[in-house]
Amino acid sequence: MFEHEIAAAARTTDLLREAAAYRIVGEARKARRATLRGQEPRERVTGGGTRGARTAPRPA
């Protein structure tokens, strides 16, 4: 084999290994989402979406 053929084969092997790892991570995320769906929804930590909004002064 020529040097460029060896390099191409190594790149192909690396890409296949990286793609397999990417698929495994994606499957793990999907599985985690599926388990979280069964739990109660989380409550929001912040207020009712008025962050940064100014309110009118209250009459005395």
PyMOL Python script that loads the backbone (N, CA, C, O; Angstrom):
from pymol import cmd

cmd.read_pdbstr("""\
ATOM      1  N   MET A   1       0.834  -1.189   0.000  1.00  0.00           N
ATOM      2  CA  MET A   1       0.000   0.000   0.000  1.00  0.00           C
ATOM      3  C   MET A   1       0.875   1.248   0.000  1.00  0.00           C
ATOM      4  O   MET A   1       1.935   1.294   0.624  1.00  0.00           O
ATOM      5  N   PHE A   2       0.409   2.227  -0.701  1.00  0.00           N
ATOM      6  CA  PHE A   2       1.109   3.496  -0.702  1.00  0.00           C
ATOM      7  C   PHE A   2       0.753   4.286   0.555  1.00  0.00           C
ATOM      8  O   PHE A   2      -0.232   4.005   1.237  1.00  0.00           O
ATOM      9  N   GLU A   3       1.576   5.266   0.829  1.00  0.00           N
ATOM     10  CA  GLU A   3       1.394   6.059   2.046  1.00  0.00           C
ATOM     11  C   GLU A   3       0.042   6.775   2.065  1.00  0.00           C
ATOM     12  O   GLU A   3      -0.607   6.844   3.109  1.00  0.00           O
ATOM     13  N   HIS A   4      -0.383   7.305   0.922  1.00  0.00           N
ATOM     14  CA  HIS A   4      -1.665   8.017   0.888  1.00  0.00           C
ATOM     15  C   HIS A   4      -2.844   7.063   1.075  1.00  0.00           C
ATOM     16  O   HIS A   4      -3.882   7.453   1.611  1.00  0.00           O
ATOM     17  N   GLU A   5      -2.686   5.808   0.632  1.00  0.00           N
ATOM     18  CA  GLU A   5      -3.747   4.820   0.846  1.00  0.00           C
ATOM     19  C   GLU A   5      -3.870   4.461   2.322  1.00  0.00           C
ATOM     20  O   GLU A   5      -4.974   4.292   2.839  1.00  0.00           O
ATOM     21  N   ILE A   6      -2.735   4.347   2.989  1.00  0.00           N
ATOM     22  CA  ILE A   6      -2.735   4.046   4.423  1.00  0.00           C
ATOM     23  C   ILE A   6      -3.379   5.198   5.192  1.00  0.00           C
ATOM     24  O   ILE A   6      -4.164   4.972   6.113  1.00  0.00           O
ATOM     25  N   ALA A   7      -3.042   6.438   4.811  1.00  0.00           N
ATOM     26  CA  ALA A   7      -3.617   7.605   5.482  1.00  0.00           C
ATOM     27  C   ALA A   7      -5.127   7.663   5.252  1.00  0.00           C
ATOM     28  O   ALA A   7      -5.881   7.978   6.172  1.00  0.00           O
ATOM     29  N   ALA A   8      -5.573   7.361   4.032  1.00  0.00           N
ATOM     30  CA  ALA A   8      -7.009   7.383   3.728  1.00  0.00           C
ATOM     31  C   ALA A   8      -7.741   6.308   4.525  1.00  0.00           C
ATOM     32  O   ALA A   8      -8.839   6.548   5.026  1.00  0.00           O
ATOM     33  N   ALA A   9      -7.145   5.132   4.644  1.00  0.00           N
ATOM     34  CA  ALA A   9      -7.768   4.054   5.415  1.00  0.00           C
ATOM     35  C   ALA A   9      -7.856   4.437   6.893  1.00  0.00           C
ATOM     36  O   ALA A   9      -8.854   4.146   7.552  1.00  0.00           O
ATOM     37  N   ALA A  10      -6.826   5.081   7.407  1.00  0.00           N
ATOM     38  CA  ALA A  10      -6.836   5.510   8.812  1.00  0.00           C
ATOM     39  C   ALA A  10      -7.905   6.571   9.037  1.00  0.00           C
ATOM     40  O   ALA A  10      -8.606   6.537  10.048  1.00  0.00           O
ATOM     41  N   ARG A  11      -8.039   7.523   8.097  1.00  0.00           N
ATOM     42  CA  ARG A  11      -9.077   8.551   8.223  1.00  0.00           C
ATOM     43  C   ARG A  11     -10.468   7.934   8.189  1.00  0.00           C
ATOM     44  O   ARG A  11     -11.349   8.321   8.956  1.00  0.00           O
ATOM     45  N   THR A  12     -10.656   6.967   7.290  1.00  0.00           N
ATOM     46  CA  THR A  12     -11.955   6.298   7.195  1.00  0.00           C
ATOM     47  C   THR A  12     -12.282   5.583   8.498  1.00  0.00           C
ATOM     48  O   THR A  12     -13.411   5.656   8.982  1.00  0.00           O
ATOM     49  N   THR A  13     -11.308   4.898   9.060  1.00  0.00           N
ATOM     50  CA  THR A  13     -11.515   4.194  10.323  1.00  0.00           C
ATOM     51  C   THR A  13     -11.852   5.176  11.438  1.00  0.00           C
ATOM     52  O   THR A  13     -12.748   4.923  12.244  1.00  0.00           O
ATOM     53  N   ASP A  14     -11.135   6.297  11.485  1.00  0.00           N
ATOM     54  CA  ASP A  14     -11.414   7.315  12.502  1.00  0.00           C
ATOM     55  C   ASP A  14     -12.814   7.891  12.345  1.00  0.00           C
ATOM     56  O   ASP A  14     -13.519   8.097  13.333  1.00  0.00           O
ATOM     57  N   LEU A  15     -13.223   8.155  11.091  1.00  0.00           N
ATOM     58  CA  LEU A  15     -14.559   8.701  10.858  1.00  0.00           C
ATOM     59  C   LEU A  15     -15.642   7.712  11.266  1.00  0.00           C
ATOM     60  O   LEU A  15     -16.654   8.106  11.846  1.00  0.00           O
ATOM     61  N   LEU A  16     -15.440   6.438  10.968  1.00  0.00           N
ATOM     62  CA  LEU A  16     -16.419   5.423  11.362  1.00  0.00           C
ATOM     63  C   LEU A  16     -16.522   5.317  12.878  1.00  0.00           C
ATOM     64  O   LEU A  16     -17.618   5.181  13.422  1.00  0.00           O
ATOM     65  N   ARG A  17     -15.382   5.379  13.560  1.00  0.00           N
ATOM     66  CA  ARG A  17     -15.374   5.311  15.024  1.00  0.00           C
ATOM     67  C   ARG A  17     -16.074   6.534  15.620  1.00  0.00           C
ATOM     68  O   ARG A  17     -16.836   6.413  16.579  1.00  0.00           O
ATOM     69  N   GLU A  18     -15.812   7.709  15.047  1.00  0.00           N
ATOM     70  CA  GLU A  18     -16.436   8.938  15.534  1.00  0.00           C
ATOM     71  C   GLU A  18     -17.945   8.918  15.294  1.00  0.00           C
ATOM     72  O   GLU A  18     -18.713   9.368  16.145  1.00  0.00           O
ATOM     73  N   ALA A  19     -18.372   8.401  14.145  1.00  0.00           N
ATOM     74  CA  ALA A  19     -19.805   8.314  13.846  1.00  0.00           C
ATOM     75  C   ALA A  19     -20.503   7.363  14.811  1.00  0.00           C
ATOM     76  O   ALA A  19     -21.623   7.633  15.245  1.00  0.00           O
ATOM     77  N   ALA A  20     -19.857   6.262  15.147  1.00  0.00           N
ATOM     78  CA  ALA A  20     -20.447   5.313  16.092  1.00  0.00           C
ATOM     79  C   ALA A  20     -20.592   5.957  17.470  1.00  0.00           C
ATOM     80  O   ALA A  20     -21.612   5.778  18.136  1.00  0.00           O
ATOM     81  N   ALA A  21     -19.583   6.701  17.896  1.00  0.00           N
ATOM     82  CA  ALA A  21     -19.660   7.379  19.195  1.00  0.00           C
ATOM     83  C   ALA A  21     -20.768   8.424  19.188  1.00  0.00           C
ATOM     84  O   ALA A  21     -21.472   8.585  20.185  1.00  0.00           O
ATOM     85  N   TYR A  22     -20.931   9.137  18.074  1.00  0.00           N
ATOM     86  CA  TYR A  22     -21.979  10.150  17.952  1.00  0.00           C
ATOM     87  C   TYR A  22     -23.357   9.502  18.048  1.00  0.00           C
ATOM     88  O   TYR A  22     -24.250  10.035  18.706  1.00  0.00           O
ATOM     89  N   ARG A  23     -23.530   8.361  17.398  1.00  0.00           N
ATOM     90  CA  ARG A  23     -24.809   7.643  17.472  1.00  0.00           C
ATOM     91  C   ARG A  23     -25.104   7.178  18.889  1.00  0.00           C
ATOM     92  O   ARG A  23     -26.245   7.263  19.343  1.00  0.00           O
ATOM     93  N   ILE A  24     -24.102   6.692  19.584  1.00  0.00           N
ATOM     94  CA  ILE A  24     -24.293   6.217  20.959  1.00  0.00           C
ATOM     95  C   ILE A  24     -24.730   7.370  21.857  1.00  0.00           C
ATOM     96  O   ILE A  24     -25.621   7.206  22.690  1.00  0.00           O
ATOM     97  N   VAL A  25     -24.104   8.538  21.690  1.00  0.00           N
ATOM     98  CA  VAL A  25     -24.478   9.705  22.493  1.00  0.00           C
ATOM     99  C   VAL A  25     -25.915  10.114  22.189  1.00  0.00           C
ATOM    100  O   VAL A  25     -26.676  10.431  23.103  1.00  0.00           O
ATOM    101  N   GLY A  26     -26.288  10.110  20.916  1.00  0.00           N
ATOM    102  CA  GLY A  26     -27.659  10.460  20.535  1.00  0.00           C
ATOM    103  C   GLY A  26     -28.679   9.505  21.117  1.00  0.00           C
ATOM    104  O   GLY A  26     -29.736   9.929  21.585  1.00  0.00           O
ATOM    105  N   GLU A  27     -28.370   8.213  21.089  1.00  0.00           N
ATOM    106  CA  GLU A  27     -29.284   7.227  21.665  1.00  0.00           C
ATOM    107  C   GLU A  27     -29.407   7.407  23.173  1.00  0.00           C
ATOM    108  O   GLU A  27     -30.491   7.242  23.732  1.00  0.00           O
ATOM    109  N   ALA A  28     -28.303   7.745  23.834  1.00  0.00           N
ATOM    110  CA  ALA A  28     -28.342   7.970  25.280  1.00  0.00           C
ATOM    111  C   ALA A  28     -29.201   9.189  25.607  1.00  0.00           C
ATOM    112  O   ALA A  28     -29.946   9.177  26.586  1.00  0.00           O
ATOM    113  N   ARG A  29     -29.100  10.242  24.791  1.00  0.00           N
ATOM    114  CA  ARG A  29     -29.933  11.432  25.019  1.00  0.00           C
ATOM    115  C   ARG A  29     -31.408  11.105  24.839  1.00  0.00           C
ATOM    116  O   ARG A  29     -32.244  11.543  25.629  1.00  0.00           O
ATOM    117  N   LYS A  30     -31.731  10.337  23.801  1.00  0.00           N
ATOM    118  CA  LYS A  30     -33.125   9.959  23.575  1.00  0.00           C
ATOM    119  C   LYS A  30     -33.658   9.132  24.737  1.00  0.00           C
ATOM    120  O   LYS A  30     -34.788   9.334  25.181  1.00  0.00           O
ATOM    121  N   ALA A  31     -32.845   8.202  25.227  1.00  0.00           N
ATOM    122  CA  ALA A  31     -33.268   7.364  26.346  1.00  0.00           C
ATOM    123  C   ALA A  31     -33.472   8.212  27.598  1.00  0.00           C
ATOM    124  O   ALA A  31     -34.413   7.983  28.358  1.00  0.00           O
ATOM    125  N   ARG A  32     -32.600   9.184  27.814  1.00  0.00           N
ATOM    126  CA  ARG A  32     -32.733  10.046  28.995  1.00  0.00           C
ATOM    127  C   ARG A  32     -34.003  10.886  28.905  1.00  0.00           C
ATOM    128  O   ARG A  32     -34.707  11.061  29.899  1.00  0.00           O
ATOM    129  N   ARG A  33     -34.297  11.408  27.707  1.00  0.00           N
ATOM    130  CA  ARG A  33     -35.523  12.187  27.527  1.00  0.00           C
ATOM    131  C   ARG A  33     -36.748  11.327  27.786  1.00  0.00           C
ATOM    132  O   ARG A  33     -37.721  11.791  28.379  1.00  0.00           O
ATOM    133  N   ALA A  34     -36.704  10.081  27.345  1.00  0.00           N
ATOM    134  CA  ALA A  34     -37.843   9.185  27.536  1.00  0.00           C
ATOM    135  C   ALA A  34     -38.077   8.925  29.019  1.00  0.00           C
ATOM    136  O   ALA A  34     -39.227   8.840  29.450  1.00  0.00           O
ATOM    137  N   THR A  35     -37.015   8.796  29.807  1.00  0.00           N
ATOM    138  CA  THR A  35     -37.196   8.564  31.239  1.00  0.00           C
ATOM    139  C   THR A  35     -37.665   9.830  31.937  1.00  0.00           C
ATOM    140  O   THR A  35     -38.416   9.756  32.910  1.00  0.00           O
ATOM    141  N   LEU A  36     -37.231  11.000  31.453  1.00  0.00           N
ATOM    142  CA  LEU A  36     -37.653  12.252  32.078  1.00  0.00           C
ATOM    143  C   LEU A  36     -39.116  12.553  31.799  1.00  0.00           C
ATOM    144  O   LEU A  36     -39.764  13.234  32.595  1.00  0.00           O
ATOM    145  N   ARG A  37     -39.650  12.063  30.690  1.00  0.00           N
ATOM    146  CA  ARG A  37     -41.055  12.314  30.373  1.00  0.00           C
ATOM    147  C   ARG A  37     -41.983  11.702  31.412  1.00  0.00           C
ATOM    148  O   ARG A  37     -43.067  12.226  31.666  1.00  0.00           O
ATOM    149  N   GLY A  38     -41.562  10.598  32.012  1.00  0.00           N
ATOM    150  CA  GLY A  38     -42.390   9.931  33.003  1.00  0.00           C
ATOM    151  C   GLY A  38     -42.419  10.652  34.341  1.00  0.00           C
ATOM    152  O   GLY A  38     -43.296  10.396  35.166  1.00  0.00           O
ATOM    153  N   GLN A  39     -41.478  11.542  34.559  1.00  0.00           N
ATOM    154  CA  GLN A  39     -41.418  12.258  35.831  1.00  0.00           C
ATOM    155  C   GLN A  39     -42.299  13.497  35.774  1.00  0.00           C
ATOM    156  O   GLN A  39     -42.740  13.915  34.703  1.00  0.00           O
ATOM    157  N   GLU A  40     -42.546  14.070  36.935  1.00  0.00           N
ATOM    158  CA  GLU A  40     -43.340  15.296  36.992  1.00  0.00           C
ATOM    159  C   GLU A  40     -42.565  16.437  36.345  1.00  0.00           C
ATOM    160  O   GLU A  40     -41.339  16.484  36.445  1.00  0.00           O
ATOM    161  N   PRO A  41     -43.258  17.349  35.688  1.00  0.00           N
ATOM    162  CA  PRO A  41     -42.549  18.474  35.059  1.00  0.00           C
ATOM    163  C   PRO A  41     -41.909  19.371  36.106  1.00  0.00           C
ATOM    164  O   PRO A  41     -42.432  19.548  37.206  1.00  0.00           O
ATOM    165  N   ARG A  42     -40.783  19.924  35.743  1.00  0.00           N
ATOM    166  CA  ARG A  42     -40.069  20.812  36.659  1.00  0.00           C
ATOM    167  C   ARG A  42     -40.764  22.158  36.726  1.00  0.00           C
ATOM    168  O   ARG A  42     -41.331  22.629  35.740  1.00  0.00           O
ATOM    169  N   GLU A  43     -40.713  22.774  37.901  1.00  0.00           N
ATOM    170  CA  GLU A  43     -41.284  24.107  38.059  1.00  0.00           C
ATOM    171  C   GLU A  43     -40.262  25.132  37.595  1.00  0.00           C
ATOM    172  O   GLU A  43     -39.055  24.913  37.697  1.00  0.00           O
ATOM    173  N   ARG A  44     -40.756  26.252  37.087  1.00  0.00           N
ATOM    174  CA  ARG A  44     -39.853  27.312  36.649  1.00  0.00           C
ATOM    175  C   ARG A  44     -39.232  27.988  37.856  1.00  0.00           C
ATOM    176  O   ARG A  44     -39.883  28.187  38.881  1.00  0.00           O
ATOM    177  N   VAL A  45     -37.989  28.331  37.721  1.00  0.00           N
ATOM    178  CA  VAL A  45     -37.277  28.992  38.802  1.00  0.00           C
ATOM    179  C   VAL A  45     -37.552  30.486  38.765  1.00  0.00           C
ATOM    180  O   VAL A  45     -37.685  31.119  39.813  1.00  0.00           O
ATOM    181  N   THR A  46     -37.637  31.053  37.576  1.00  0.00           N
ATOM    182  CA  THR A  46     -37.831  32.495  37.453  1.00  0.00           C
ATOM    183  C   THR A  46     -39.309  32.838  37.543  1.00  0.00           C
ATOM    184  O   THR A  46     -40.166  31.954  37.538  1.00  0.00           O
ATOM    185  N   GLY A  47     -39.598  34.137  37.626  1.00  0.00           N
ATOM    186  CA  GLY A  47     -40.970  34.620  37.757  1.00  0.00           C
ATOM    187  C   GLY A  47     -41.784  34.425  36.491  1.00  0.00           C
ATOM    188  O   GLY A  47     -41.410  33.651  35.609  1.00  0.00           O
ATOM    189  N   GLY A  48     -42.884  35.125  36.413  1.00  0.00           N
ATOM    190  CA  GLY A  48     -43.843  34.923  35.344  1.00  0.00           C
ATOM    191  C   GLY A  48     -43.490  35.544  34.014  1.00  0.00           C
ATOM    192  O   GLY A  48     -44.391  36.015  33.320  1.00  0.00           O
ATOM    193  N   GLY A  49     -42.275  35.571  33.631  1.00  0.00           N
ATOM    194  CA  GLY A  49     -41.891  36.058  32.326  1.00  0.00           C
ATOM    195  C   GLY A  49     -41.832  37.563  32.207  1.00  0.00           C
ATOM    196  O   GLY A  49     -41.792  38.081  31.091  1.00  0.00           O
ATOM    197  N   THR A  50     -41.825  38.287  33.315  1.00  0.00           N
ATOM    198  CA  THR A  50     -41.779  39.748  33.264  1.00  0.00           C
ATOM    199  C   THR A  50     -40.378  40.254  33.558  1.00  0.00           C
ATOM    200  O   THR A  50     -40.206  41.399  33.975  1.00  0.00           O
ATOM    201  N   ARG A  51     -39.408  39.438  33.351  1.00  0.00           N
ATOM    202  CA  ARG A  51     -38.040  39.828  33.656  1.00  0.00           C
ATOM    203  C   ARG A  51     -37.642  41.016  32.784  1.00  0.00           C
ATOM    204  O   ARG A  51     -37.736  40.952  31.558  1.00  0.00           O
ATOM    205  N   GLY A  52     -37.210  42.067  33.401  1.00  0.00           N
ATOM    206  CA  GLY A  52     -36.776  43.245  32.685  1.00  0.00           C
ATOM    207  C   GLY A  52     -37.906  44.200  32.350  1.00  0.00           C
ATOM    208  O   GLY A  52     -37.640  45.299  31.863  1.00  0.00           O
ATOM    209  N   ALA A  53     -39.139  43.834  32.585  1.00  0.00           N
ATOM    210  CA  ALA A  53     -40.265  44.719  32.272  1.00  0.00           C
ATOM    211  C   ALA A  53     -40.529  45.637  33.457  1.00  0.00           C
ATOM    212  O   ALA A  53     -40.393  45.235  34.613  1.00  0.00           O
ATOM    213  N   ARG A  54     -40.904  46.861  33.159  1.00  0.00           N
ATOM    214  CA  ARG A  54     -41.211  47.822  34.224  1.00  0.00           C
ATOM    215  C   ARG A  54     -42.705  47.822  34.466  1.00  0.00           C
ATOM    216  O   ARG A  54     -43.499  47.694  33.534  1.00  0.00           O
ATOM    217  N   THR A  55     -43.073  47.965  35.707  1.00  0.00           N
ATOM    218  CA  THR A  55     -44.491  48.012  36.058  1.00  0.00           C
ATOM    219  C   THR A  55     -44.876  49.430  36.433  1.00  0.00           C
ATOM    220  O   THR A  55     -44.030  50.233  36.827  1.00  0.00           O
ATOM    221  N   ALA A  56     -46.139  49.727  36.308  1.00  0.00           N
ATOM    222  CA  ALA A  56     -46.630  51.063  36.666  1.00  0.00           C
ATOM    223  C   ALA A  56     -46.603  51.221  38.179  1.00  0.00           C
ATOM    224  O   ALA A  56     -46.822  50.251  38.905  1.00  0.00           O
ATOM    225  N   PRO A  57     -46.336  52.438  38.667  1.00  0.00           N
ATOM    226  CA  PRO A  57     -46.324  52.645  40.123  1.00  0.00           C
ATOM    227  C   PRO A  57     -47.724  52.451  40.702  1.00  0.00           C
ATOM    228  O   PRO A  57     -48.729  52.797  40.081  1.00  0.00           O
ATOM    229  N   ARG A  58     -47.759  51.896  41.890  1.00  0.00           N
ATOM    230  CA  ARG A  58     -49.042  51.654  42.557  1.00  0.00           C
ATOM    231  C   ARG A  58     -49.550  52.944  43.196  1.00  0.00           C
ATOM    232  O   ARG A  58     -48.772  53.686  43.796  1.00  0.00           O
ATOM    233  N   PRO A  59     -50.835  53.215  43.073  1.00  0.00           N
ATOM    234  CA  PRO A  59     -51.369  54.429  43.712  1.00  0.00           C
ATOM    235  C   PRO A  59     -51.308  54.313  45.232  1.00  0.00           C
ATOM    236  O   PRO A  59     -51.491  53.232  45.792  1.00  0.00           O
ATOM    237  N   ALA A  60     -51.051  55.439  45.888  1.00  0.00           N
ATOM    238  CA  ALA A  60     -50.904  55.443  47.349  1.00  0.00           C
ATOM    239  C   ALA A  60     -52.226  55.488  48.067  1.00  0.00           C
ATOM    240  O   ALA A  60     -52.261  55.497  49.298  1.00  0.00           O
TER     241      ALA A  60
END
""", "prot")
cmd.dss("prot")
cmd.show_as("cartoon", "prot")
cmd.util.cbc("prot")
cmd.orient("prot")
